[in-house]
Amino acid sequence: MSAGTGAPLAGGVHGPGHLRALTAVVLDTLESAARARGGPLPAGGPDEVARRTTALAAPVLPEEGIGAEAALVDLVRAVAEGAADPADPACVAHLHCPPLAVAAAAELAGAALNPSMDSWDQAPAAGVIEELTTAALARLVHPEAPAPDALITSGGTESNLVALLLARERVAPGPLRVVTGANAHHSVHRAAWMLGLPAPAVVACHDGRIDPAALDRTLAGLGGGPVLVVATAGTTDEGRIDPLPEIARIAERYGAELHVDAAYGGPLLFSERLAPRLAGLDRAVSVTLDLHKLGWQPVAAGVLAVADTALLAPLSLRADYLNADDDTEAGLPDLLGRSVRTTRRPDALKVAVTFRALGRRGLSELVEHCVRTAEEFGRAVDARPALRRRPGAIGISTVLFRPVVADALEAEAGDAVIAEVRRTLLMDGRAVLGRAVAEDGDGRHRLWLKATLLHPAAASADLLPLLDLVTEAADRAAAAEVGDSRSAAGGAGAPATERLSP
């Protein structure tokens, strides 16, 4: 079908006009669907969501199309009414941020122009924007390095994979040993497996952070050879930051290199007040960042920063149709070695627009707001006799807490109450809370509810109803758990009325 007979294009001179009309349809549908959903999550659970979505979206490939506006209304309505909306203050389960409007608008421009970031002749200006953006990010992470650099990635998983790949190539034929904490993101282990490396040596943690003494013992026990230590600045479960200065000193003493997964915590660098929490980060040879976490970008917006651009040399690749020798010698930039992917979206555009729009000061204010809101939320938990917070400091913007009724039960039954509270609120569509197993004040590991606060505008007062929901659901779940326990204790031969009595 040609552009003039029903399939108008997004680009070119006439593309914006086509987009303007269709974007209005999308925006109207997003607004009405959010009102219809009425909360952070659709009610009814997986089966009900699947039923409603299928009713609007099927068949996805009909014999005859229904037209652009009708298709947009149906499917945008389906995905929006059935969304977990991180813009709702009660959607706090994951490192899943509400994107800024300016970033989403820039994403539209990138999608309409559709540059592919693997050769200059597909992305002439977008390549420059990416270069400017990565240079700024590299300098943020390694301010004193003579030639830092950074790559745009699809997220923390890809950044960690590329970091381990580059480390492997630096020591080839190796073999490279990876040493990481028990608190590390699963992508570190997956990357080692994908790259054919030995399984990482896992270092014990205390209070959710790598124990430096345990790291020292682990490195001593390896008996030499090339090693990459992977530390974390912002753990997924607790928001903890490993003791980076101590880890860097120990790694240097054993001749090991350091990579830091700062996918969560990296944006603390925007704030002069909070950046000291990342002291020692600049001593890492490579650092992972994720701006679709504490950076309010639409997915995807990952970054891998390196202390020296020469470290990226192993990614160099020659493909005549993309970066022929004579083209690069003639001055055409070579973009192919800027990623392990070939076709890539212009993800740097939305980041650059956001940076230009807000500046470092504006970004700092948003980061500090989230950290401050988490601290206030933690104090609100402490003020409620029916709840208790995990002992210790709050990790960046993550708060772990649990209802005290769960503590009155046996350990397994108490954890079951926590899990049931979370699922009940999910099924009702009232709140999206996370879960995490973490060390308690007595040294035992328990299940906690997790609130990861990434909303750059929500106030702590907006979050207080969440505590009421948790308390109410916990009381019901604990009563049911006690009833089940008494029923089980009654034995198979007890009368039904006795087995079911509370």
Salt bridges, closest charged atoms under 4 A:
GLU31 OE2 - ARG35 NH2 3.32
GLU48 OE2 - ARG51 NH2 2.60
GLU48 OE2 - ARG52 NH1 3.02
GLU81 OE2 - ARG77 NE 3.10
ASP85 OD2 - ARG37 NH2 2.83
GLU107 OE2 - ARG345 NH2 2.59
GLU107 OE1 - LYS350 NZ 3.16
GLU130 OE1 - ARG344 NH1 2.95
ASP149 OD2 - ARG338 NH1 2.96
GLU158 OE1 - ARG341 NE 3.21
GLU169 OE2 - ARG168 NE 2.87
ASP207 OD1 - ARG240 NH2 3.40
ASP207 OD1 - ARG390 NH2 3.08
ASP216 OD2 - ARG253 NH2 2.37
GLU238 OE1 - ARG390 NH2 3.12
GLU252 OE1 - ARG283 NH2 3.05
GLU257 OE1 - ARG170 NH2 2.61
ASP290 OD2 - HIS292 NE2 3.24
ASP290 OD2 - LYS293 NZ 2.34
ASP325 OD1 - ARG318 NE 2.82
ASP347 OD1 - ARG345 NE 3.37
ASP347 OD1 - LYS350 NZ 3.08
GLU375 OE2 - ARG277 NH2 3.69
ASP382 OD2 - ARG389 NH2 3.10
ASP407 OD2 - ARG388 NE 2.46
ASP407 OD1 - ARG402 NE 2.86
ASP415 OD1 - ARG402 NH1 3.20
GLU420 OE1 - ARG423 NH2 3.57
ASP440 OD2 - ARG388 NH2 2.50
ASP440 OD2 - ARG446 NH1 2.87
ASP442 OD1 - ARG446 NH1 2.94
ASP468 OD1 - ARG384 NH1 2.46
